């Protein structure tokens, strides 16, 4: 807790022990291809995490770092796991093996403090069917989501129908998709790498632009429409691009509306309001604009500890100061720091009950129709006992002491989300449609 606020760190990183990935380390090749000048220390200060380095970033030392920051709970992501399982030389089987090794290890890591630590799983994106198996295993391990890279891997964007079995499985299991970029993936067409050699421009381009492409594909290619219960978080890319991108996507979709006799029934802003969140860096000076467009309950704080960009041990204080400078009040800050929690599920709310709830769900993937999405498609929420899914406007519990929210059925735009759904981009589209309808009426 910091300054009276409970704090959830939505994006922190473990440091995997050497040898964890076994033979996934390809002889003679590095797992990543970082540009010259890439920072490797916490803001240039190796002493800032001396305790954690001395203890190999084990769970007790990690919890001490959280205590220093005033962080109550954290969602953990990999470090080397951002690259190792996605090496092109591994193939689907090697990638699946690397993911399994990491998932088993990180689940054990979180067991040191299940009320404070949760983690997302890795899945082999090279083989979507193998990814389904990994996602089911992640649910059994009480992991809270899966990490997907936003890049154009294996000839697919994230909105590709090849991922439909995975998204169906994740929605049924109550697991979230965490879209997370990592600079320097070898053999992948990462934005910026084809024209810039240095760290500054490659890193500045890759994280937000890859996330923009991922969100665009999930919306325009219909994945969010086909999977209305799927929850998606966009991490480590800042928030400033989001209002612009939602508006630009809406304008382009409006331009081709009904061109082929089919259109998406919701606007990009409405899909985001229904299913997505974004993470803000502690020093994100544009977070106020994001909150104004999508609502504080769709924005979360992420420290990125212990990576070089992290502001440890001042990340939470920096975020609170930035939020005040942006004119955000205590209610909005509480939402971003604790109340939102949409990208993940319970942290320490009873592992046994969650496993029992998951096992009560059907596990077999049921293929959906390949017909184009329809406005009349069912968006009924399937909620299992012991877990509160967030995609219908419900907040998941991260603490066993937190009150359970009242479950509400989903509408196309839930009443409590009217503000996010009525963003500037959406209002502009609706106003333009109204003018067009009026012009057509006068013409007849």
DOSE-99966 format. One record per residue (C-alpha): residue in three letters; x, y, z; residue number from 1. Coordinates in Angstrom, 2 decimals, always signed. Each point is the difference from the previous one (the first is absolute). Layout:
N
{'ala'; {X; Y; Z}; NUM}
...
***
This chain:
444
{'unk'; {+0.00; +0.00; +0.00}; 1}
{'unk'; {+1.23; +3.46; -0.86}; 2}
{'unk'; {-1.56; +3.31; +1.15}; 3}
{'unk'; {-3.19; -1.83; +0.94}; 4}
{'unk'; {-0.35; -1.80; -3.34}; 5}
{'unk'; {+0.14; -3.76; -0.42}; 6}
{'unk'; {+2.33; -0.76; -2.88}; 7}
{'unk'; {-0.01; -2.70; -2.65}; 8}
{'unk'; {+2.99; -0.06; -2.31}; 9}
{'unk'; {-1.48; -1.26; -3.27}; 10}
{'unk'; {+3.34; -0.66; -1.71}; 11}
{'unk'; {+3.07; -1.08; +1.94}; 12}
{'unk'; {+2.63; -2.48; -1.12}; 13}
{'unk'; {+1.69; -3.01; +1.54}; 14}
{'unk'; {+3.64; -0.79; -0.74}; 15}
{'unk'; {+0.12; -3.63; -1.01}; 16}
{'unk'; {+2.85; -2.15; +1.35}; 17}
{'unk'; {+2.68; -1.22; -2.38}; 18}
{'unk'; {-0.78; -3.28; -1.70}; 19}
{'unk'; {-3.75; +0.31; +0.50}; 20}
{'unk'; {-0.77; -0.41; -3.70}; 21}
{'unk'; {+2.23; -3.02; -0.45}; 22}
{'unk'; {+0.91; -0.80; -3.60}; 23}
{'unk'; {-2.13; +2.91; -1.27}; 24}
{'unk'; {+3.24; +1.97; +0.08}; 25}
{'unk'; {+1.10; -0.49; -3.62}; 26}
{'unk'; {+3.78; -0.66; -0.15}; 27}
{'unk'; {+1.95; +2.86; -1.50}; 28}
{'unk'; {-2.97; +2.37; -0.06}; 29}
{'unk'; {-1.25; +2.61; +2.43}; 30}
{'unk'; {-3.72; -0.09; +0.77}; 31}
{'unk'; {-0.27; +3.69; -0.81}; 32}
{'unk'; {+1.59; +2.63; -2.22}; 33}
{'unk'; {+0.18; +3.21; +1.98}; 34}
{'unk'; {+1.28; +3.14; -1.74}; 35}
{'unk'; {+3.15; +1.78; +1.14}; 36}
{'unk'; {-0.52; +2.29; +2.95}; 37}
{'unk'; {-2.88; -1.98; +1.53}; 38}
{'unk'; {-0.10; +0.77; +3.75}; 39}
{'unk'; {+0.51; -2.98; +2.30}; 40}
{'unk'; {-0.10; +1.56; +3.47}; 41}
{'unk'; {-2.78; +1.59; +2.03}; 42}
{'unk'; {+0.25; +3.64; -1.10}; 43}
{'unk'; {+3.77; -0.52; -0.02}; 44}
{'unk'; {+0.06; -0.86; +3.72}; 45}
{'unk'; {+0.94; -3.64; +0.66}; 46}
{'unk'; {-0.20; +0.59; +3.77}; 47}
{'unk'; {-3.75; +0.62; -0.15}; 48}
{'unk'; {-0.77; -3.72; -0.06}; 49}
{'unk'; {+3.08; -1.23; +1.85}; 50}
{'unk'; {-2.08; -2.10; +2.41}; 51}
{'unk'; {-1.79; -1.75; -2.83}; 52}
{'unk'; {+3.19; -0.56; -2.01}; 53}
{'unk'; {+1.73; -1.46; +3.05}; 54}
{'unk'; {-2.86; -2.47; +0.52}; 55}
{'unk'; {-0.48; -0.85; -3.66}; 56}
{'unk'; {-3.36; +1.81; -0.17}; 57}
{'unk'; {-1.62; -2.79; +2.01}; 58}
{'unk'; {-3.56; +0.46; +1.22}; 59}
{'unk'; {+0.86; +1.26; +3.53}; 60}
{'unk'; {+2.32; +2.69; -1.38}; 61}
{'unk'; {-2.59; +0.92; -2.61}; 62}
{'unk'; {-2.61; +0.48; +2.72}; 63}
{'unk'; {+2.43; +2.25; +1.86}; 64}
{'unk'; {+0.30; +2.15; -3.13}; 65}
{'unk'; {-3.78; +0.22; -0.14}; 66}
{'unk'; {-0.07; +1.06; +3.64}; 67}
{'unk'; {+2.49; +2.78; -0.72}; 68}
{'unk'; {-2.24; +1.29; -2.79}; 69}
{'unk'; {-3.22; -0.40; +1.99}; 70}
{'unk'; {-1.40; -2.54; -2.48}; 71}
{'unk'; {-2.63; -2.36; +1.39}; 72}
{'unk'; {-0.18; -2.43; -2.92}; 73}
{'unk'; {+1.69; -0.48; -3.36}; 74}
{'unk'; {-0.57; -1.82; -3.27}; 75}
{'unk'; {+3.27; -1.56; -1.11}; 76}
{'unk'; {+1.30; -0.30; -3.56}; 77}
{'unk'; {+3.15; -1.66; -1.30}; 78}
{'unk'; {+3.27; +1.66; -0.90}; 79}
{'unk'; {+1.97; -2.47; -2.11}; 80}
{'unk'; {-3.31; -1.73; -0.69}; 81}
{'unk'; {-0.95; +2.97; -2.17}; 82}
{'unk'; {+2.42; -1.41; -2.58}; 83}
{'unk'; {+1.08; -3.59; +0.66}; 84}
{'unk'; {-3.21; -1.92; -0.89}; 85}
{'unk'; {-0.49; +2.08; -3.16}; 86}
{'unk'; {+3.34; -0.75; -1.66}; 87}
{'unk'; {-0.68; -1.08; -3.59}; 88}
{'unk'; {+2.41; -2.95; +0.27}; 89}
{'unk'; {-1.96; -1.70; +2.77}; 90}
{'unk'; {-3.05; -1.04; -1.97}; 91}
{'unk'; {-3.37; -0.65; +1.59}; 92}
{'unk'; {+1.12; -2.90; +2.18}; 93}
{'unk'; {+3.07; +1.76; +1.36}; 94}
{'unk'; {-2.01; +3.14; +0.67}; 95}
{'unk'; {-2.68; -1.96; +1.85}; 96}
{'unk'; {+2.66; -1.67; +2.16}; 97}
{'unk'; {+1.57; +3.36; +0.89}; 98}
{'unk'; {-3.43; +1.40; +0.91}; 99}
{'unk'; {-0.80; -2.98; +2.21}; 100}
{'unk'; {+3.27; +0.34; +1.89}; 101}
{'unk'; {-0.60; +3.68; +0.66}; 102}
{'unk'; {-3.65; -0.44; +1.00}; 103}
{'unk'; {+0.80; -2.71; +2.55}; 104}
{'unk'; {+2.78; +2.10; +1.45}; 105}
{'unk'; {-1.92; +3.27; +0.26}; 106}
{'unk'; {-3.01; -1.73; +1.58}; 107}
{'unk'; {+2.30; -1.34; +2.70}; 108}
{'unk'; {+1.55; +3.46; +0.37}; 109}
{'unk'; {-3.42; +1.55; +0.67}; 110}
{'unk'; {-0.85; -2.66; +2.58}; 111}
{'unk'; {+2.37; +1.77; +2.40}; 112}
{'unk'; {-2.65; +2.72; +0.45}; 113}
{'unk'; {-3.19; -0.84; -1.93}; 114}
{'unk'; {-1.83; +2.97; +1.51}; 115}
{'unk'; {+2.55; +2.38; -1.53}; 116}
{'unk'; {+1.51; -1.67; -3.04}; 117}
{'unk'; {-1.70; -1.12; -3.19}; 118}
{'unk'; {+1.44; -0.73; -3.41}; 119}
{'unk'; {-0.88; -0.43; -3.64}; 120}
{'unk'; {+0.98; -3.07; -2.00}; 121}
{'unk'; {+1.94; -0.39; -3.20}; 122}
{'unk'; {-1.59; -1.88; -2.89}; 123}
{'unk'; {+1.57; -1.20; -3.29}; 124}
{'unk'; {-1.33; +2.42; -2.60}; 125}
{'unk'; {+1.59; -2.15; -2.70}; 126}
{'unk'; {-2.79; -2.55; +0.45}; 127}
{'unk'; {-3.41; +1.36; +1.10}; 128}
{'unk'; {-1.24; -3.49; +0.89}; 129}
{'unk'; {+3.00; -0.58; +2.26}; 130}
{'unk'; {-0.70; +3.44; +1.45}; 131}
{'unk'; {-3.47; -1.24; +0.99}; 132}
{'unk'; {+1.58; -2.86; +1.95}; 133}
{'unk'; {+2.42; +2.43; +1.69}; 134}
{'unk'; {-2.89; +2.33; +0.93}; 135}
{'unk'; {-1.93; -2.85; +1.61}; 136}
{'unk'; {+3.08; -0.98; +1.95}; 137}
{'unk'; {+0.46; +3.65; +1.04}; 138}
{'unk'; {-3.51; -0.02; +1.44}; 139}
{'unk'; {+0.81; -3.13; +2.00}; 140}
{'unk'; {+3.13; +1.75; +1.31}; 141}
{'unk'; {-2.10; +2.98; +1.17}; 142}
{'unk'; {+1.71; +2.40; -2.37}; 143}
{'unk'; {-2.19; +2.94; -0.92}; 144}
{'unk'; {+0.53; +0.48; -3.71}; 145}
{'unk'; {+2.29; -0.60; -2.95}; 146}
{'unk'; {+2.57; +2.25; -1.60}; 147}
{'unk'; {-0.28; +0.52; -3.74}; 148}
{'unk'; {+2.54; +1.97; -1.96}; 149}
{'unk'; {-1.57; +2.64; -2.29}; 150}
{'unk'; {+2.37; -0.67; -2.91}; 151}
{'unk'; {-0.89; -1.54; -3.36}; 152}
{'unk'; {+1.24; -3.48; +0.91}; 153}
{'unk'; {-0.38; -3.15; -2.11}; 154}
{'unk'; {-1.89; +1.97; -2.65}; 155}
{'unk'; {-2.79; +0.97; +2.41}; 156}
{'unk'; {-1.33; +3.09; +1.77}; 157}
{'unk'; {-1.74; -0.37; +3.35}; 158}
{'unk'; {-3.42; +0.34; -1.64}; 159}
{'unk'; {+0.61; -3.03; -2.21}; 160}
{'unk'; {-2.65; -2.73; +0.22}; 161}
{'unk'; {+2.76; -2.52; +0.65}; 162}
{'unk'; {+0.03; +1.32; +3.57}; 163}
{'unk'; {-3.75; -0.49; +0.48}; 164}
{'unk'; {+0.40; -3.34; +1.85}; 165}
{'unk'; {+2.44; +1.69; +2.40}; 166}
{'unk'; {-2.26; +2.99; +0.59}; 167}
{'unk'; {-2.99; -2.25; +0.57}; 168}
{'unk'; {+1.96; -2.01; +2.57}; 169}
{'unk'; {+1.23; +3.13; +1.77}; 170}
{'unk'; {-3.48; +1.50; +0.19}; 171}
{'unk'; {-1.47; -3.21; +1.41}; 172}
{'unk'; {+2.81; -0.32; +2.57}; 173}
{'unk'; {-0.24; +3.66; +1.05}; 174}
{'unk'; {+3.59; +0.68; -1.06}; 175}
{'unk'; {+1.07; +3.30; -1.54}; 176}
{'unk'; {+2.15; +0.78; -3.02}; 177}
{'unk'; {+2.96; +2.19; +0.90}; 178}
{'unk'; {+1.48; +1.58; -3.13}; 179}
{'unk'; {+3.63; +0.75; +0.78}; 180}
{'unk'; {+2.79; +1.05; -2.35}; 181}
{'unk'; {+3.69; -0.62; +0.64}; 182}
{'unk'; {+2.63; +1.80; -2.07}; 183}
{'unk'; {+2.46; -2.14; -1.94}; 184}
{'unk'; {-1.87; -3.19; -0.87}; 185}
{'unk'; {+2.32; -1.70; -2.45}; 186}
{'unk'; {-1.48; -0.93; -3.36}; 187}
{'unk'; {-3.22; +1.95; +0.55}; 188}
{'unk'; {-1.15; +3.03; -2.01}; 189}
{'unk'; {-0.06; +2.40; +2.95}; 190}
{'unk'; {-1.05; +3.53; -0.93}; 191}
{'unk'; {+2.94; +2.36; -0.19}; 192}
{'unk'; {+2.63; -2.71; -0.40}; 193}
{'unk'; {-0.10; +0.18; -3.80}; 194}
{'unk'; {+1.13; +3.65; -0.09}; 195}
{'unk'; {+1.67; +0.93; +3.30}; 196}
{'unk'; {+3.17; -1.46; +1.48}; 197}
{'unk'; {+0.17; +1.67; +3.41}; 198}
{'unk'; {-1.93; -0.59; +3.21}; 199}
{'unk'; {-1.89; +3.29; +0.26}; 200}
{'unk'; {-1.99; -0.12; -3.24}; 201}
{'unk'; {-0.39; -3.78; -0.10}; 202}
{'unk'; {-1.36; -0.14; +3.53}; 203}
{'unk'; {-2.11; +3.14; -0.39}; 204}
{'unk'; {-1.63; -1.49; -3.09}; 205}
{'unk'; {-0.36; -3.65; +0.88}; 206}
{'unk'; {-2.00; +0.09; +3.21}; 207}
{'unk'; {-2.87; +2.40; -0.85}; 208}
{'unk'; {-0.16; -0.76; -3.72}; 209}
{'unk'; {-0.08; -3.75; +0.48}; 210}
{'unk'; {-2.77; +0.45; +2.57}; 211}
{'unk'; {-1.94; +2.24; -2.37}; 212}
{'unk'; {+0.21; -2.68; -2.68}; 213}
{'unk'; {-1.08; -2.69; +2.46}; 214}
{'unk'; {-3.04; +1.99; +1.16}; 215}
{'unk'; {-0.86; +0.86; -3.58}; 216}
{'unk'; {+0.07; -3.64; -1.04}; 217}
{'unk'; {-2.01; -1.18; +2.99}; 218}
{'unk'; {-2.70; +2.56; -0.83}; 219}
{'unk'; {-0.04; +0.17; -3.80}; 220}
{'unk'; {+0.64; -3.71; -0.61}; 221}
{'unk'; {-2.95; -0.74; +2.29}; 222}
{'unk'; {+1.65; -1.90; +2.85}; 223}
{'unk'; {-1.62; +2.13; +2.72}; 224}
{'unk'; {-3.37; -0.34; -1.73}; 225}
{'unk'; {+0.36; -3.78; -0.26}; 226}
{'unk'; {+1.12; -0.30; +3.63}; 227}
{'unk'; {-1.96; +2.53; +2.06}; 228}
{'unk'; {+1.08; -1.60; +3.30}; 229}
{'unk'; {+3.70; +0.32; -0.77}; 230}
{'unk'; {+1.89; +2.54; +2.10}; 231}
{'unk'; {+3.07; +1.71; -1.44}; 232}
{'unk'; {+2.64; +2.23; +1.56}; 233}
{'unk'; {+2.55; +2.11; -1.90}; 234}
{'unk'; {+3.21; +0.45; +1.95}; 235}
{'unk'; {+3.25; +1.95; +0.02}; 236}
{'unk'; {-0.81; +2.35; -2.83}; 237}
{'unk'; {-1.30; +3.14; +1.69}; 238}
{'unk'; {-3.56; +1.25; -0.34}; 239}
{'unk'; {+0.32; +3.07; -2.23}; 240}
{'unk'; {-0.55; -1.92; -3.24}; 241}
{'unk'; {-3.32; -1.50; +1.07}; 242}
{'unk'; {-2.47; +2.91; -0.49}; 243}
{'unk'; {+1.50; +0.85; -3.39}; 244}
{'unk'; {+0.01; -3.62; -1.15}; 245}
{'unk'; {-3.58; -0.72; +1.03}; 246}
{'unk'; {-1.13; +3.13; -1.86}; 247}
{'unk'; {+2.02; -0.83; -3.12}; 248}
{'unk'; {-1.27; -3.57; -0.11}; 249}
{'unk'; {-3.57; +1.27; +0.41}; 250}
{'unk'; {+0.42; +2.46; -2.87}; 251}
{'unk'; {+1.39; -2.66; -2.32}; 252}
{'unk'; {-2.67; -2.53; +0.90}; 253}
{'unk'; {-2.65; +2.63; -0.63}; 254}
{'unk'; {+1.52; +0.72; -3.40}; 255}
{'unk'; {-0.51; -3.59; -1.17}; 256}
{'unk'; {-3.16; -0.65; +1.97}; 257}
{'unk'; {-2.29; -2.45; -1.83}; 258}
{'unk'; {+2.43; -0.11; -2.95}; 259}
{'unk'; {-0.27; -3.79; -0.13}; 260}
{'unk'; {-3.39; -0.33; +1.60}; 261}
{'unk'; {+1.53; -0.56; +3.44}; 262}
{'unk'; {+1.29; +2.20; +2.77}; 263}
{'unk'; {+1.00; -0.28; +3.65}; 264}
{'unk'; {-2.98; +0.68; +2.26}; 265}
{'unk'; {+2.07; +2.01; +2.51}; 266}
{'unk'; {+2.54; +2.78; -0.35}; 267}
{'unk'; {+3.63; -0.57; +1.00}; 268}
{'unk'; {-0.59; +2.12; +3.11}; 269}
{'unk'; {-2.95; -2.20; +0.96}; 270}
{'unk'; {+2.02; -3.20; -0.45}; 271}
{'unk'; {+2.74; +1.47; +2.16}; 272}
{'unk'; {-2.52; +1.05; +2.63}; 273}
{'unk'; {-1.53; -3.46; +0.03}; 274}
{'unk'; {+3.13; -2.11; +0.12}; 275}
{'unk'; {+3.30; +1.86; +0.35}; 276}
{'unk'; {+2.31; +1.92; +2.30}; 277}
{'unk'; {+3.31; +1.77; -0.49}; 278}
{'unk'; {+2.93; +0.47; +2.36}; 279}
{'unk'; {+1.55; +3.35; +0.83}; 280}
{'unk'; {+3.65; +0.52; +0.87}; 281}
{'unk'; {+0.63; +1.86; +3.27}; 282}
{'unk'; {+1.16; +3.12; -1.87}; 283}
{'unk'; {-2.62; -0.14; -2.78}; 284}
{'unk'; {-0.91; +3.67; -0.44}; 285}
{'unk'; {-2.83; -0.88; -2.40}; 286}
{'unk'; {-1.85; -2.30; +2.37}; 287}
{'unk'; {-2.55; +2.74; +0.65}; 288}
{'unk'; {-0.96; +0.01; -3.69}; 289}
{'unk'; {-0.42; -3.78; +0.03}; 290}
{'unk'; {-2.19; +0.17; +3.10}; 291}
{'unk'; {-2.11; +2.74; -1.61}; 292}
{'unk'; {-0.62; -2.22; -3.04}; 293}
{'unk'; {-0.37; -3.51; +1.42}; 294}
{'unk'; {-0.56; +0.52; +3.73}; 295}
{'unk'; {+2.23; -0.61; +3.00}; 296}
{'unk'; {-1.45; -3.49; +0.34}; 297}
{'unk'; {+1.76; -0.93; -3.26}; 298}
{'unk'; {+3.47; +1.17; +1.03}; 299}
{'unk'; {+2.45; -1.71; +2.34}; 300}
{'unk'; {+3.42; +0.88; +1.44}; 301}
{'unk'; {+3.07; -2.05; -0.93}; 302}
{'unk'; {+3.48; +0.37; +1.50}; 303}
{'unk'; {+1.97; -2.23; -2.42}; 304}
{'unk'; {+2.25; -0.97; +2.92}; 305}
{'unk'; {+2.87; -0.96; -0.21}; 306}
{'unk'; {+0.55; +0.95; -3.65}; 307}
{'unk'; {+2.08; +3.07; -0.89}; 308}
{'unk'; {-3.03; +2.26; -0.58}; 309}
{'unk'; {-1.31; -0.66; +3.51}; 310}
{'unk'; {+0.05; +2.88; +2.49}; 311}
{'unk'; {+0.49; -2.28; +3.00}; 312}
{'unk'; {-0.11; +0.83; +2.86}; 313}
{'unk'; {-2.03; +3.09; -0.94}; 314}
{'unk'; {-2.41; -1.47; -2.56}; 315}
{'unk'; {-3.19; +0.30; +2.06}; 316}
{'unk'; {+0.88; +3.45; +1.34}; 317}
{'unk'; {+0.78; +1.12; -3.54}; 318}
{'unk'; {-3.33; -1.33; -1.25}; 319}
{'unk'; {-1.92; +1.80; +2.75}; 320}
{'unk'; {+1.82; +3.24; -0.76}; 321}
{'unk'; {-0.64; -0.38; -3.74}; 322}
{'unk'; {-3.68; -0.71; +0.60}; 323}
{'unk'; {-0.33; +3.15; +2.12}; 324}
{'unk'; {+1.76; +2.06; -2.67}; 325}
{'unk'; {-2.51; -1.34; -2.53}; 326}
{'unk'; {-2.90; +1.15; +2.19}; 327}
{'unk'; {-1.16; -3.51; +0.92}; 328}
{'unk'; {-1.84; -0.25; +3.29}; 329}
{'unk'; {+0.21; -2.64; +2.74}; 330}
{'unk'; {-2.84; -2.05; -1.50}; 331}
{'unk'; {+1.74; -0.29; -3.36}; 332}
{'unk'; {+3.29; -0.83; +1.67}; 333}
{'unk'; {-1.63; -2.73; +2.10}; 334}
{'unk'; {-1.53; -1.46; -3.15}; 335}
{'unk'; {+3.33; -0.12; -1.81}; 336}
{'unk'; {+1.99; -1.30; +2.95}; 337}
{'unk'; {-2.40; -2.60; +1.34}; 338}
{'unk'; {-3.65; +0.01; -0.96}; 339}
{'unk'; {+0.37; -0.70; -3.71}; 340}
{'unk'; {+2.02; -3.24; +0.03}; 341}
{'unk'; {-1.51; -1.11; -3.30}; 342}
{'unk'; {+3.00; -1.54; -1.67}; 343}
{'unk'; {+0.21; -2.77; +2.57}; 344}
{'unk'; {-2.00; -1.91; +2.55}; 345}
{'unk'; {+0.27; -0.93; +3.64}; 346}
{'unk'; {+3.33; +0.14; +1.81}; 347}
{'unk'; {-0.20; -2.29; +2.98}; 348}
{'unk'; {-3.79; -0.29; +0.22}; 349}
{'unk'; {+0.03; -3.72; +0.55}; 350}
{'unk'; {+2.01; -2.09; -2.42}; 351}
{'unk'; {-1.92; -3.15; +0.76}; 352}
{'unk'; {-3.39; +1.56; -0.72}; 353}
{'unk'; {+1.30; +1.45; -3.28}; 354}
{'unk'; {+1.33; -3.36; -1.13}; 355}
{'unk'; {-3.30; -1.65; +0.85}; 356}
{'unk'; {-1.89; +2.70; -1.92}; 357}
{'unk'; {+2.22; -0.45; -3.04}; 358}
{'unk'; {-0.38; -3.76; +0.03}; 359}
{'unk'; {-3.77; +0.40; -0.01}; 360}
{'unk'; {+0.23; +1.79; -3.37}; 361}
{'unk'; {-0.07; -1.82; -3.31}; 362}
{'unk'; {+3.53; -0.15; -1.38}; 363}
{'unk'; {-0.52; -1.05; -3.60}; 364}
{'unk'; {+0.18; +2.74; -2.57}; 365}
{'unk'; {-3.25; +0.43; -1.87}; 366}
{'unk'; {+0.61; +1.56; -3.43}; 367}
{'unk'; {-2.12; +3.00; -0.74}; 368}
{'unk'; {-1.67; +0.74; -3.28}; 369}
{'unk'; {+2.28; +1.46; -2.63}; 370}
{'unk'; {-2.74; +2.42; -1.03}; 371}
{'unk'; {+0.68; +3.68; +0.33}; 372}
{'unk'; {-0.73; +1.54; +3.41}; 373}
{'unk'; {-3.57; +1.12; +0.45}; 374}
{'unk'; {-1.49; +2.63; +2.31}; 375}
{'unk'; {-2.40; -2.65; +1.23}; 376}
{'unk'; {+2.78; -2.33; +1.09}; 377}
{'unk'; {-0.40; -1.06; +3.60}; 378}
{'unk'; {+2.13; +1.83; +2.54}; 379}
{'unk'; {-1.24; -1.86; +3.05}; 380}
{'unk'; {+2.61; -0.24; +2.72}; 381}
{'unk'; {+0.93; -3.43; +1.36}; 382}
{'unk'; {+1.13; +0.45; +3.60}; 383}
{'unk'; {+1.15; -2.99; +2.00}; 384}
{'unk'; {-0.20; -0.25; +3.81}; 385}
{'unk'; {+3.01; +1.28; +1.86}; 386}
{'unk'; {+1.24; +2.33; -2.74}; 387}
{'unk'; {-1.28; +3.38; -1.10}; 388}
{'unk'; {+0.58; +0.64; -3.68}; 389}
{'unk'; {+0.62; +3.61; -0.89}; 390}
{'unk'; {-1.09; +0.27; -3.60}; 391}
{'unk'; {-3.59; +0.91; +0.89}; 392}
{'unk'; {+0.90; +3.02; +2.05}; 393}
{'unk'; {+0.80; -1.91; +3.18}; 394}
{'unk'; {+3.12; +0.54; +2.06}; 395}
{'unk'; {+1.99; -3.08; +0.96}; 396}
{'unk'; {+1.10; -0.44; +3.58}; 397}
{'unk'; {+3.72; +0.09; +0.67}; 398}
{'unk'; {-0.33; -0.48; +3.72}; 399}
{'unk'; {-1.86; -2.47; +2.14}; 400}
{'unk'; {-1.15; +2.94; +2.12}; 401}
{'unk'; {-1.38; +2.01; -2.90}; 402}
{'unk'; {-3.80; -0.03; -0.41}; 403}
{'unk'; {-1.38; -1.99; -2.91}; 404}
{'unk'; {-1.65; +2.23; -2.59}; 405}
{'unk'; {-3.57; -0.41; -1.11}; 406}
{'unk'; {-0.15; -1.90; -3.26}; 407}
{'unk'; {-1.80; +1.77; -2.80}; 408}
{'unk'; {-0.97; -1.31; -3.41}; 409}
{'unk'; {+1.86; +1.47; -2.93}; 410}
{'unk'; {-1.62; +2.39; -2.38}; 411}
{'unk'; {+1.62; +1.26; -3.18}; 412}
{'unk'; {+1.07; +3.03; +1.98}; 413}
{'unk'; {-0.50; -0.59; +3.75}; 414}
{'unk'; {-1.74; +2.87; +1.82}; 415}
{'unk'; {+2.88; +0.48; +2.44}; 416}
{'unk'; {+2.34; +0.52; -2.93}; 417}
{'unk'; {-1.95; +2.75; -1.75}; 418}
{'unk'; {+2.83; +2.49; +0.49}; 419}
{'unk'; {+2.69; -2.16; -1.65}; 420}
{'unk'; {-2.35; -1.04; -2.79}; 421}
{'unk'; {-0.94; +3.63; -0.60}; 422}
{'unk'; {+3.56; +0.99; -0.82}; 423}
{'unk'; {+0.71; +2.84; -2.37}; 424}
{'unk'; {+0.75; -2.42; -2.82}; 425}
{'unk'; {-3.27; -1.86; +0.48}; 426}
{'unk'; {-2.05; +3.19; +0.30}; 427}
{'unk'; {+1.51; +1.30; -3.24}; 428}
{'unk'; {-0.88; -3.19; -1.85}; 429}
{'unk'; {-3.56; +0.02; +1.31}; 430}
{'unk'; {-0.44; +3.67; -0.88}; 431}
{'unk'; {+1.25; -0.64; -3.52}; 432}
{'unk'; {-2.38; -2.94; -0.40}; 433}
{'unk'; {-2.88; +2.17; +1.21}; 434}
{'unk'; {+0.85; +2.71; -2.55}; 435}
{'unk'; {+0.24; -2.59; -2.77}; 436}
{'unk'; {-3.37; -1.46; +0.96}; 437}
{'unk'; {-1.54; +3.47; +0.01}; 438}
{'unk'; {+1.45; +0.80; -3.42}; 439}
{'unk'; {-1.35; -3.27; -1.41}; 440}
{'unk'; {-3.42; +0.72; +1.47}; 441}
{'unk'; {-0.15; +3.48; -1.55}; 442}
{'unk'; {+1.14; -1.39; -3.33}; 443}
{'unk'; {-2.95; -2.39; -0.12}; 444}
***
